[in-house]
Amino acid sequence: MTEEKLSTFTAPKGTYDLLPPESATFLAIRERLSAPARRAGYGYIETPVFEDVKLFSRGVGESTDIVTKEMYNLTTKGGDELALRPEGTASVLRAALQANLHKQGNLPVKLWYSGSYYRYERAQKGRYRQFAQVGAEAIGAEDPALDAELIILADDAFRSLGLRDYRLLLNSLGDQRCRPAYRAALVAFLAGLDLDEETRRRAEINPLRVLDDKRESVQAQLGDAPKLRDHLCEECKAYDAKVRELLTANGVAFVDDPKLVRGLDYYTRTTFEFVHDGLGAQSAIGGGGRYDGLSEMIGGPALPSVGWALGVDRSYLALEAEGVALDLPAATSVYVVALGEEAKNVLFAKVVELRRAGVATDLAFGVKSIKNAMKSADRSGARFALIAGDRDLAEGVVQLKDLTTGEQTPVALAALVTTLKEKQL
């Protein structure tokens, strides 16, 4: 008889499993990144993880690496061409247009979201093929104060995590009136560089994308590239100046970066990126900008809009790099140890009662000895252990042990929930 070999499955390359206790930190990061937007009137939206592939090819841009190299495309049994979402903005705008949120009278439409996104990239620390983001979009208003609001909300979000070693990079990409002149100047400049054939093809479609090329061989040739700020029209200059004025007035420092274009084709005017100095090559922890023409690109009306996405994975790595540990509540406040079957029946009911009263409570299952049960209580992170055997219950009490001080006191079973609630658990 041949022994059957057990197969071992692992997470796909470029992905990871999120497990306790680290998962509690990830949940806290999501909560803190989204909190400033929620306080500013942004409502939650959730979209499908896959969309019509044309939504991204039109919106994100056919010349981008995201569309040409990184999207996960699939064909359904019915022949529909779909793609796993590589970013959030196009999906959120599509959903808002489909639901006619822009016609309900209150502009801008303010939305926030959180979820997983997918790109087939070269896997490395900080660059995953499935990654998590929190995003916010303000749809339907052209106002430098709105750009400033979103940047300040993102800055507040990172500060709420305790992060300090990051910088805000800022640029303006102009608009459809002033960008053509810059595009012509940049095309002429790029024509004189030693670029490979693929980069030249990209430059023909969107020459600004070459500025975003991370290869040293390309960046070394861009030192004398024309700067977009030198070609901004007066209106775009005034808009950019107002955004910067509002940021400065509200204590948000920024660094001017004339080469910042980010990896998506839909940006106009304000463009920004938060980078962390402790993450190496994958330094971006969030970013965004204004995308006034995206709605029209995907078949909607003209709706000037602005938004951002903040990386949950990257924020976690930034916290590690700075040695910052979030102050998280223990998953369990009370750990219950029942000595004997009758005691277990009674205490199981008390566990249910405590949980329903809002006290995080766990029970030692499969207890073989009190020594092992108390070790489990210590590992649980609980503040109190609740211990009782048949003799305790016959007297109508349980033993409440403070796992911090070691002090143990009897508590009347009937007053147990009230007593623990008074201890602010």
N, C-alpha and C positions, 0 to 999 in steps of 0.2 A: 504494500500500500504506500503510495507516494504522499509525503507530507505536503499539504497545501501551503504555499508561501503567502504570508499575509502581505498585502500591498500597503504602502505608506503614502498618504497624500499630504502634500504641503501647500501652503498658500501660493498662488501664481506669482511668478517673478514680477517685482515692482509693486507688490501689494503687501499688506501686513494684517495680522489679526490684532484687534484692539481688546485687551484683556484687563481685568482688575489686577492691581490697583490703579494702573496707568489710565484706564478708561475713565475713572472718576475725574482725573485732571482734564482729559479731553472734553468731558461734558461741561466742566466748569469753564474751560476756555470758550466753548460755543456760547455759553450763557453770558459771559462777560463781553465777548466781542459783539454780541447782538444787543446788549442792554442799552447802550447809548442811542441806537437807532430806535428801539422800542419807546424810549422816553421822548423821542422827538416826533412821535406820531406815525412811524412806519409800521404798516400792517403786515402780517405774515403771509407769504405765498409759497406754494409748493407746486412744482411742475414735474412732468414725467422725466425719467432718466434717459429716455431716447426720444428723438424728434426726427422730422423729415430732414434728410441730409442737406437739402437745399437751404434750410434755415441758417445753417452754419456756413455753407459755402458763400452765400450772399452776404450774410451779416458779418461773420468773422473775417472773411476775405479769402479768395481763392489763391492768393500768393503767399499766405501765411504758412508757416511750418505746421501749425495746428491742423489746417485743412489738408495740406498736401502730404503730410507725413504721419501725423499723430492721431487722427480720428479713428475710432473703432466703428467701421461701417458694417452694416448687416442688411441682408435682403430677406424679407418675410416670405412665408409660403405663398402669400398672395401677390408677391412681386414688388411690394413697397420698399423703397430705398431709405433706410433709417440710419441714424448714427447715435451712439452714446454721447450724451452732452459733454463737450470738452470745456465749457464755461457756462456761466449762468445768465448773463445779461440778455442774450438773444431769446432764450426760452421765456424769461420773465416778461420781456416786451411783447413777445408773441401772445402770451397768455393774457396780458392786460388788453391788448388790441382785440383778441377774440371775445373777451368779456365786455368790451366797450367801456372799460373803466374810465377812459379819458372823456367820455360823454356824460358822466354823472355830475359834472358841475364843479368839482373841487380839484383844481390843478395847483401844484403837481400831484400826481398819484404817487404816494410814498409806499414802497414795498421793501420788505427784508426777507431773506431766505437763508436756508442752511441745508447743505447736502453734500453728496459725493459727486465727483467729476472725473472724467476718464480721458487720458491721453497716452498713446503708445510712445513713450519716451525711453531714452537710455536710463535704466534704473540706477539710482544712486541715492545716498542719504539726502533727504530733502527734496528729492524729485521722484515721485511715485506715479504709477500708472492709474491708480485710483487714489484720489486725494480729497480732502474735505475743506470746504470753504463756508464762510458766512458772508453774505452779500447784502447790499442795499442799493436801491435804485429810486430816483426821483424823476418821474416821467411827465413831460408836458409843460416845462417852464424854462425860460432862458433868463437866468438871473445869477450874477456872480456871487451873491449871498448864498445861493443854493449850493454852488460848488464849494464855497468856504464851509458851509454847514457840514457837508458830507466829509470833507477832509478833517474838520475838527472832531466829528463823531468818531472817525477812524483813529485819530490820535488819542482821543479819550479812551477808546476801547483798549488800545495797546498799553496805555498808562494804567488802566484798571487792573491789568495783569501784573503790574510791577516792572514792566520792561523799561529800560532806559537807554540801552546801547543801540538805538536805531536812528536813522535819519530819514527825513522826508525830502524826496527829490521832486522838483516841480518844473514844468515846461508848458508852453503854449504851442499848439500845432496849427493855429490859425483856422480859417474856414474856407468855404468854397470860393470866396472872393479873392483872398490873398495867397492861398496856398499854390495856385497854378504858377505864379511867378517864381515862387521858391522852388517848385518842382522842376521847372525849366532850368534854373540855376544849378540845382543838385544833379540833374541828369547830365548836364554839360561837365560838371566836375567829375562825376563817376566815370564818364567815358574815358578819362585820362588815367584811370587806375588799373592796376594789374589784378583783375578779378576773374574768377573761374566762370565757366559758361553758365552754370546754374545760378550764380549770384547775378550775372548780367541779365538773365531771363527775369529774375525777381525784380531787378531794378527797372526793367521795362514796364512791369505791371504796377509796381508801387515802390519808387526809389527810396521813400522814407524807411522802408523795411531794412535797407542795407545799413542804416544807422544803428539798427537794433541787433545787428550781427555780432555775436559774442566772440568770434574767432579773433585772436590777436593779429593774425596776418591781415585781416580786414580793418580792424580798429586802428592799427598802426598807420594806415593810409588816410585816415579820416580827420587828421589833425587840422587841416586847412579847409575842411568842408564848409560850405556856406551855412550860416546859422539862420534858422527859421525866424528868430526874433527880429532879425534885420529886414525881414520881408513882410512883417505883420502890417495889416492895414490899421488905420487909426482906431477904428472901432474895436478890433481885437486887442490892440495895445491897451486901450482904456479898460476893457473887460479884464485882461490879465492883471493890470495894475490894481484894480479893485479887489480881485481875489486875494492878491498878496497883501494888500492893505488890511483886509479883514482878518487874515491869518495872523499877521503881526500884532494887530490890536488885541487879539484874543490869546496871545501867548504861544502861538504855534510857530516854531522855527522851521525853516526850509532851506534847501540848497538848490540853487538854480542849476539845471542840467539841460543844456541846449540839445543834447543828443537823445534825450528820453522820448521815445515814441511808443514803447511797449509793443506787445506782440500781436495786436489786433488792428484791423484796418479801419474800424468804425470811429476811432477817436477824432474829435475836433476840439480846438481851443484847449481848455485846461486838461492837462495830463499829469498824473502824479504816481509816485511809487514809494513805498516804505521799505527800506533795506536795513538789515541788521548786520552789524559788524562782526558777529561771532559765528556766522553760518557758512563762511567760505564762498564758493562759487554760486551756490543757490541761496543768495542773500536776500531776495525779495520776500517779504512777509505779507505784503498786501499792496494793492494799487487800484487805480481806476482812472476815470476822467469823464469828460463830456462827449456825448455821441449824438449830436443834433440830427444827423442824417440817417441813423440806423432804421428808424421806423419806416421811412420811405424805401430803404433798401429791401425790406422784407414785405413790402406791399401795403403799408399803412399810410396814414396821413402824416404831414410834417409835425413831429412832436419832439422839440428840443428836450434833451434828457441828460442826466449825469448819474454816475454810480460808482461803486467799488466792490471789490471782493477781497476778503482777508483770509489768509491761510491758517487753518486750524493746526495742521501738521507742522507747518513752519513756525507757528507761534509756540508750539510745544518744544521744538528744538531750540528756539530762542530763549525760552525759560531755562532749559538745560544749560545753554551756553553761559547765561548770566548767573547760574546757580540759584535761581529763584524758585522757591517751593510755594505753591498756592496754599493758603490756609483753608483746608476743606473740612467740613464736618465729618465725623466718623460715620461710616455706613451703619454701624450698630451702636446704640446707646446702652442697651440692656441685654445681657446674655444670660439665658435661663438654663439652669442645670437641675434636672429632676432626678432624684435618687429613688428609683422604684417605679413600678408600673402605675400604681394608684396616684402617686405624686405627679407622674407624667400626664395623666389624664386631666388632673386639676390644673396644672401649670400650662398645659397646652391651651386650655380655655383662657387663662390669664394672658398668655402671649397674644392671642387673637384680640382680646379686649384692649391690651396696651397698644397694639398696632392701630386699632380703630380709633384710639384716643390720640393718635399722632406721635407715639413714642416708637422710635426705631428699635425693634426687638427681634432677637434671634433665639433659637432653642437648640440645645445640644442634642443631636440625633444620634442614635446608635451608641449611646454611652456605655463604655465598658468599665471605666473607673473614673472616680472623681478627679484623680490627678490629671488624666488626659483631658477631661472636660474643662478643667480650669486652665490648662494650657491653651485649649481652643478659645476660651474666654479672653485670655490675654492677647492672642493673635487677632481676635476680632476687632480690637480697638475700642471695645465698649468701655464706658466709664464704670458701670456697675455690673456685678454678677448677682443673679438671683438664684439662691440655692434652697432646696427644700426636699425633705424625705417624708416618709409616712408619719414619723413622730412629730415633725414640725407642723404638718397639716392637722394632726390630731389636736394640737394646741392652738390651731387657727393662726399660725404665723409662717413667715418665710424669712430666710436669712438674706439680708441685703449687704453685699460686700463692695466697698469702694475700692476699685482696682488700682486707683492712684495712691491712696494712703494705706490700704490694707485693712482699714477699719471695717468691722462687721457688726451689724446690729439687727435684732429681730424687728420685723414690721408686720402688723396685723394684715392678714390676707385680704380682709374686707376693705382696708384702706390703702391697698398697694398702688392702685392706679393714681389716686389722689396724691399720695406721698411722692411718687416719681414725677408727676406733673409739677408739683411744687419745687422740685429740684431743677426745673427748667430744662428738662430733656426734650 
